[in-house]
Amino acid sequence: MRQIIECVPNFSEGRNREIIDKIVEAIASVKVLDNGVEERVKVLDVDPGEATNRTVVTFVGTPKAVLEAAFEGVKRAGELIDMSVHHGAHPRSGATDVLPLIPISNITLEECGKLAQGLAKRIYEELEIPCYCYEAAAQKPERKNLAVCRAGEYEALPEKMSDPERMPDFGPGKFTERAAKCGATNVGARNFLVAVNYNLNTTSTRRAMAVAFDVREKGRQMREGGKLTGKILKDENGKTLWQPGTLKGCKAIGWFIDEYGIAQVSMNITDISATSLHKAYEEVSRAASARGLKVTGAEIVGLVPKSVLLDAGRFYLEKQQRSTGISEEENMKIAVKSMSLDDLKPFNPKEKVIEYLMEDEAELAIKERLIRMTCKGFANETASESPAPGGGSISAYMGALGAALSTMVANLSSHKRGWDERWKEFSDWADKGQKLMNELLALVDEDTAAFNKIMDVFSMPKSSDEEKMARAKALEEATLYATEVPLRTVKASYKVFEIAKEMANNGNPNSASDAGVGAIAARGAVLGAALNVHINAVGLEDKVKAKELMDEADKLVALANKEESEIISIVNNKINS
């Protein structure tokens, strides 16, 4: 699975557009090879502030690309920004003030913390810019708090850098000429911050603030008698006592929005692992209701990872006791409607979800050329004189249809009248089917891509011995890949039988024939893909490997014949009874 992280560096320049553009250009122009694939980051937002004299840049990509782009951004900022003459309203300690890495998909916060430490080390060693590590990258407990790392700001660096207790995690132990110009950079890792406003059916800022105090982690000041006008309570040391709110990792205030003519609870969810978007929505709704108010909808500010909305969709489907084994698009719709994310203006996931914004439509259209076609277009393309798509892609598509039919029966069973207590059982099967279907759909295009790799090899030069050797090596690698792809189709298609059999046995009896057709499609997929394993394996020079791959496919073919026969027997018995 592809790992995606976000980086949100804050640069100490918000007024000179030329400098800002040069820093962003340094970030956006980075290209790296990651597992043989050229990767680059995608800049999602550039937000300069004149009063703060600070620019926040948001970009995303694979870890390798993001780390390189972040390094180049820090390097360029260090060349263009002189901290000895910098002034602004926002706290700052360096030309690149903060440099957080944020996990988006298939990577943990802890892993991002390690990457941040490595990046800080490189920045100091190669650029001589001292670095503090904060939050999940902190190497000292107290430095988890960014404010501790940045205490005293740039002006305090001469003293701090010479103090063994306060010196940077990566630095020279003294205030250098380089530090005088670039300051110190705070490199960290933190969870994704979701900014969301909850719309209330009131114009009262005071009421909105009360709800915010109820739910935010910090809560509200404790007062005598629990009254708003009561005296603020303090402990024996004179420290104010606070009544915590109900939501961990959440900051919130209440305000009035002239544009909409309503009050809102404005919230930052700083730890989505502790408090999800949907949990926060439900809790703000509860707190508002307790005060005679109603949440009419929510407004996501900025961007969110796809998982935030998919988790919300699943939550509301489960709350309705509906199957969660539906398409990503349908899941998103449930999330949007359940939290009324379109209350104030249309909500388009393609414009708000980070992973969707990262997709390059031109590249995606090439990568998913076949599965983006209509059924008629796919059939016509297959029937044309072009050798691809061929049997491998068709086999993968048959497997996807087998998984789709089995999933359909599971979803119908989950929603069958009188079977309400069994909704979760069938929902779990539908989830399995959706994953298999998506895997097999991806293999439709990958099989054709594998065939094209072999065709590409034939255009390689073969004039010299070196060129012939390179060509032979490339052909062997491409042929092995073209053999392994249909074997993956065999394996994935075989997994369809488990779902089809369960649905034939225990699913909605009115859809037993659909489960049977799913099994037939899965068997066709296994047999068809196995033929492609054989025809490609014959071209391998490594005959031991070739036999190993063919034997694995043949074993699953035999099992597929048996499974299909058993499922068809079950279906016929259901129909005849």
VENRAWO-V459990 format. One record per residue. N is the residue number from 1. OMEGA is omega in whole degrees, -180 to 180 (* if undefined). BURIAL is b if it has 16 or more other ideal C-beta (glycine too) atoms within 10 Angstrom, else e. D_CENTER is the distance of its C-alpha to the mean C-alpha in Angstrom with 2 decimals. Layout:
n;omega;burial;d_center
N;OMEGA;BURIAL;D_CENTER
N;OMEGA;BURIAL;D_CENTER
//
This chain:
n;omega;burial;d_center
1;-177;e;10.50
2;178;e;9.11
3;179;b;7.93
4;173;b;6.32
5;178;b;8.06
6;175;b;9.71
7;-177;b;13.49
8;179;b;15.82
9;175;b;19.36
10;-178;b;22.35
11;-175;b;25.37
12;174;b;28.88
13;-180;b;29.93
14;-175;b;29.56
15;-178;e;32.81
16;-175;e;33.38
17;-179;e;31.22
18;178;e;32.42
19;180;b;31.11
20;-178;b;27.74
21;-180;e;27.45
22;178;e;28.47
23;-180;b;25.83
24;178;b;23.04
25;178;e;24.67
26;179;b;24.62
27;-173;b;20.86
28;-175;b;20.17
29;-178;e;22.77
30;174;b;21.41
31;178;e;20.98
32;174;b;20.46
33;-179;e;20.94
34;-176;e;18.29
35;177;e;19.68
36;-179;e;21.92
37;177;e;19.38
38;-179;e;19.70
39;172;b;16.59
40;-180;b;16.57
41;175;b;14.46
42;178;b;14.07
43;-176;b;15.82
44;-176;b;14.55
45;173;e;17.35
46;-172;b;20.70
47;179;e;22.52
48;177;b;26.03
49;-176;e;28.32
50;-178;e;32.06
51;-180;e;33.27
52;-175;b;30.80
53;-171;b;31.27
54;178;b;27.63
55;177;b;24.69
56;179;b;21.01
57;178;b;18.83
58;175;b;15.05
59;-176;b;13.43
60;177;b;10.29
61;176;b;10.35
62;-178;b;10.90
63;-177;b;12.63
64;-180;b;16.00
65;-179;b;15.80
66;-180;b;14.60
67;-180;b;17.36
68;180;b;19.92
69;179;b;19.17
70;179;b;19.34
71;-179;b;22.60
72;177;b;24.07
73;178;b;23.32
74;-180;b;25.09
75;-178;b;27.87
76;178;b;28.51
77;179;b;28.50
78;179;b;30.96
79;-169;b;33.20
80;-175;b;33.24
81;178;b;33.19
82;-176;e;36.19
83;-179;b;35.48
84;179;e;39.22
85;-176;e;39.63
86;174;b;36.36
87;179;e;36.61
88;-176;b;34.20
89;-175;e;33.57
90;174;e;30.38
91;-180;b;30.66
92;178;b;30.02
93;-178;b;31.04
94;176;b;30.01
95;163;b;29.52
96;-171;b;25.86
97;176;b;25.91
98;-177;b;22.51
99;-178;b;19.71
100;171;b;16.72
101;-172;b;13.68
102;179;b;10.60
103;178;b;7.90
104;179;b;4.28
105;174;b;3.37
106;176;e;6.92
107;-176;b;8.91
108;176;e;11.13
109;180;b;12.81
110;178;e;15.96
111;177;b;14.85
112;177;b;13.89
113;178;b;17.34
114;178;e;19.07
115;-180;b;17.60
116;178;b;18.78
117;178;b;22.16
118;179;e;22.53
119;179;b;21.76
120;179;b;24.31
121;-179;e;26.83
122;-180;b;26.53
123;179;b;26.91
124;-175;b;30.10
125;-176;e;31.51
126;-177;e;31.08
127;-179;b;31.33
128;176;e;33.41
129;-179;b;31.30
130;-176;b;31.33
131;168;b;28.08
132;178;b;27.38
133;-175;b;24.36
134;-176;b;23.01
135;-173;b;20.85
136;178;b;18.94
137;-174;b;20.66
138;177;b;24.05
139;172;e;26.92
140;-175;e;29.24
141;-176;e;28.56
142;-178;e;29.84
143;171;b;27.52
144;178;b;24.45
145;-179;e;25.70
146;-178;b;25.19
147;178;e;28.51
148;-180;e;30.36
149;-173;b;29.16
150;-177;b;30.06
151;179;e;33.27
152;179;e;36.09
153;-176;b;33.82
154;-175;b;35.04
155;-178;e;38.67
156;-175;e;38.50
157;-180;b;37.23
158;180;e;40.77
159;-176;e;41.58
160;-175;b;38.25
161;178;b;37.90
162;-178;e;41.35
163;-178;e;40.76
164;-179;e;39.64
165;-174;e;37.90
166;-179;b;35.99
167;-178;b;35.56
168;176;b;32.11
169;176;b;30.21
170;-177;b;30.70
171;-172;b;33.85
172;-179;e;37.55
173;176;e;39.15
174;-180;e;40.85
175;-175;b;40.30
176;176;b;40.39
177;179;e;40.99
178;179;e;37.42
179;179;b;36.14
180;-180;e;38.58
181;-172;b;36.95
182;-175;b;33.22
183;179;b;33.15
184;-180;b;30.59
185;178;b;26.80
186;-176;b;24.70
187;-176;b;21.72
188;175;b;19.30
189;-180;b;15.99
190;175;b;14.81
191;178;b;12.25
192;179;b;10.49
193;176;b;13.41
194;177;b;13.45
195;-176;b;16.70
196;176;b;18.35
197;179;b;21.98
198;-177;b;23.83
199;-178;b;26.72
200;179;b;30.02
201;179;e;33.19
202;174;b;35.22
203;-174;e;36.26
204;176;e;36.94
205;-179;e;34.99
206;179;e;36.79
207;179;b;35.54
208;179;b;31.94
209;179;b;32.36
210;178;b;33.80
211;179;b;30.76
212;179;b;28.53
213;-179;b;30.84
214;-169;b;30.66
215;-175;b;26.91
216;-175;b;25.82
217;-179;b;25.83
218;178;e;28.73
219;-177;b;30.72
220;176;b;34.16
221;178;e;37.39
222;-179;e;39.77
223;-180;e;43.12
224;178;e;46.47
225;-180;e;46.80
226;-177;e;43.20
227;-179;e;44.40
228;-178;e;42.68
229;-179;e;45.95
230;180;e;46.69
231;179;e;47.09
232;-179;e;43.98
233;179;e;44.12
234;179;e;43.97
235;-176;e;44.29
236;179;e;47.25
237;179;e;45.80
238;-179;e;45.49
239;-178;e;41.72
240;177;e;40.32
241;-178;e;39.08
242;174;e;35.85
243;-176;e;34.85
244;174;e;31.11
245;-170;b;28.95
246;-175;b;27.01
247;177;b;23.36
248;175;e;22.13
249;-179;b;20.08
250;173;b;21.00
251;-177;b;23.22
252;173;b;25.02
253;175;e;28.04
254;178;b;29.93
255;178;e;31.01
256;-179;b;32.63
257;-180;b;31.17
258;-176;e;34.06
259;-177;e;32.04
260;-179;e;31.36
261;180;e;34.39
262;172;b;32.58
263;179;b;31.57
264;163;b;28.02
265;-180;b;26.42
266;-172;b;24.05
267;167;b;21.44
268;174;e;18.95
269;-173;b;16.80
270;179;b;16.57
271;-176;b;15.35
272;175;b;12.89
273;179;e;13.63
274;-180;e;17.23
275;179;b;17.08
276;179;b;14.60
277;-177;b;14.96
278;177;b;17.08
279;179;b;19.15
280;179;b;19.93
281;-180;b;20.90
282;-177;b;23.17
283;176;b;24.76
284;178;b;25.48
285;179;b;26.97
286;-178;e;29.11
287;178;b;30.29
288;-180;b;31.11
289;180;e;33.04
290;180;e;35.01
291;176;e;36.22
292;-178;e;37.14
293;178;b;34.17
294;172;e;31.49
295;-178;b;27.86
296;179;b;27.89
297;-180;b;24.24
298;-179;b;21.35
299;177;b;20.11
300;179;b;16.64
301;-179;e;17.43
302;-171;e;15.14
303;176;b;11.41
304;171;b;8.72
305;-179;b;4.99
306;-176;b;5.33
307;-179;b;6.03
308;-179;b;8.74
309;179;b;10.56
310;177;b;10.36
311;179;b;11.70
312;178;b;14.23
313;179;b;15.29
314;-180;b;15.95
315;-177;b;17.83
316;174;b;20.07
317;179;b;20.72
318;178;e;21.81
319;178;e;23.87
320;-174;e;25.60
321;177;e;26.03
322;-180;b;24.41
323;176;b;22.60
324;-179;b;18.82
325;-180;b;19.09
326;-177;b;18.54
327;179;e;16.49
328;-179;e;13.06
329;180;e;15.15
330;178;e;17.65
331;179;b;15.30
332;-180;b;14.03
333;179;e;17.75
334;180;b;18.65
335;-178;b;16.30
336;-178;b;17.68
337;-177;e;21.23
338;-180;b;21.21
339;180;b;20.39
340;180;b;22.25
341;178;b;19.61
342;-177;e;21.96
343;-175;b;25.00
344;179;b;25.81
345;-178;e;24.38
346;179;e;22.40
347;-180;b;18.65
348;-179;e;16.85
349;-180;b;13.12
350;-180;e;13.40
351;-175;e;14.47
352;-176;b;12.31
353;-174;b;8.66
354;-177;b;7.14
355;179;b;5.81
356;179;e;9.31
357;179;e;11.06
358;-175;b;10.22
359;173;e;11.92
360;-173;e;15.52
361;-180;e;17.56
362;180;e;20.47
363;-178;e;18.71
364;179;e;16.83
365;177;e;20.24
366;-178;e;21.77
367;-178;b;19.24
368;-175;e;19.45
369;-174;b;23.06
370;-174;b;24.51
371;175;b;22.14
372;180;e;22.10
373;170;b;25.88
374;177;e;27.98
375;-179;e;29.78
376;180;e;32.93
377;179;e;31.42
378;179;b;30.03
379;179;e;33.47
380;179;e;35.29
381;179;b;33.19
382;-177;b;33.89
383;-176;e;37.58
384;-177;e;37.99
385;176;e;39.72
386;-178;e;36.48
387;179;e;35.93
388;8;b;32.19
389;179;b;30.59
390;-175;b;32.81
391;-180;b;33.19
392;179;b;30.01
393;179;b;27.75
394;178;b;30.01
395;180;b;29.80
396;-180;b;26.00
397;175;b;26.28
398;178;b;28.99
399;179;b;26.81
400;178;b;24.02
401;176;b;26.79
402;178;b;28.10
403;-179;b;24.78
404;179;b;24.54
405;179;b;28.09
406;178;b;27.65
407;179;b;24.60
408;180;b;26.75
409;178;b;29.50
410;180;b;27.24
411;177;b;26.04
412;179;b;29.66
413;-179;b;30.85
414;-175;b;28.40
415;-177;b;29.87
416;178;b;33.45
417;179;e;36.12
418;180;e;37.65
419;-173;e;34.76
420;-178;e;32.78
421;-178;e;32.85
422;-174;e;31.16
423;-177;b;28.06
424;179;e;25.69
425;-178;e;27.36
426;176;b;26.69
427;179;b;23.20
428;178;e;22.25
429;178;b;23.92
430;176;b;22.18
431;179;b;18.74
432;-179;b;20.07
433;179;b;21.42
434;-179;b;18.30
435;178;e;16.47
436;-180;b;19.65
437;-179;b;20.05
438;177;e;16.70
439;-178;b;17.53
440;176;b;20.99
441;177;b;20.09
442;-180;b;18.17
443;177;b;21.37
444;-180;b;23.50
445;-178;b;22.50
446;179;b;22.11
447;178;b;25.69
448;177;b;27.04
449;179;b;25.22
450;177;b;26.88
451;-179;b;30.23
452;177;e;29.81
453;178;b;29.26
454;179;b;32.71
455;179;e;34.21
456;-179;e;32.95
457;-177;b;34.75
458;178;e;38.02
459;179;e;37.96
460;180;e;37.89
461;180;e;41.24
462;-178;e;43.70
463;-178;e;46.70
464;177;e;46.82
465;180;e;46.45
466;180;e;43.33
467;179;e;41.76
468;179;e;42.84
469;179;e;41.30
470;-179;e;37.96
471;180;b;38.12
472;179;e;39.02
473;-180;e;36.17
474;180;b;33.64
475;179;b;35.18
476;-180;b;34.95
477;-179;e;31.25
478;180;b;30.52
479;177;b;32.73
480;179;b;31.08
481;-179;b;27.65
482;176;b;29.29
483;-177;b;30.69
484;-178;e;27.62
485;178;b;25.48
486;176;b;27.98
487;175;b;28.33
488;177;b;24.66
489;177;b;25.55
490;-176;b;28.55
491;-179;b;26.62
492;-179;b;23.93
493;179;b;26.69
494;-179;b;28.83
495;180;b;26.30
496;-176;b;26.87
497;-179;b;30.40
498;-179;b;29.37
499;-179;b;27.84
500;-180;b;30.65
501;179;b;33.31
502;-180;b;32.01
503;178;b;31.93
504;-178;b;35.38
505;-167;e;36.78
506;-179;b;35.27
507;179;b;33.44
508;-176;b;34.98
509;178;e;38.33
510;-179;e;38.45
511;-178;b;35.49
512;-179;b;36.86
513;178;b;37.63
514;176;b;34.01
515;178;b;33.05
516;178;b;35.92
517;176;b;34.81
518;179;b;31.32
519;179;b;33.12
520;179;b;35.25
521;180;b;32.28
522;178;b;30.62
523;178;b;33.96
524;179;b;34.32
525;-180;b;30.87
526;-178;b;31.80
527;-179;b;35.22
528;180;b;34.15
529;178;b;31.39
530;176;b;33.92
531;179;b;36.38
532;174;b;33.90
533;-177;b;33.43
534;-174;e;37.22
535;178;e;37.90
536;-179;b;35.40
537;179;b;36.36
538;-178;e;39.97
539;180;e;39.09
540;175;b;37.84
541;179;e;40.29
542;-174;e;38.97
543;178;e;40.84
544;179;e;39.89
545;-180;e;36.17
546;-180;b;37.06
547;180;e;39.00
548;-180;e;36.29
549;-180;b;33.76
550;179;b;36.41
551;180;e;37.55
552;179;e;34.09
553;-178;b;33.76
554;179;e;37.33
555;-179;e;36.81
556;176;b;34.01
557;180;b;36.19
558;179;e;38.96
559;180;e;36.75
560;178;b;35.27
561;-179;e;38.85
562;-178;e;39.69
563;-178;b;36.65
564;-180;b;37.19
565;-180;e;40.88
566;-178;e;40.29
567;179;b;37.80
568;177;b;40.20
569;178;e;43.00
570;-178;b;41.10
571;180;b;40.33
572;178;e;43.99
573;178;e;45.23
574;-178;b;43.00
575;-176;e;44.26
576;180;e;47.88
577;*;e;47.84
//
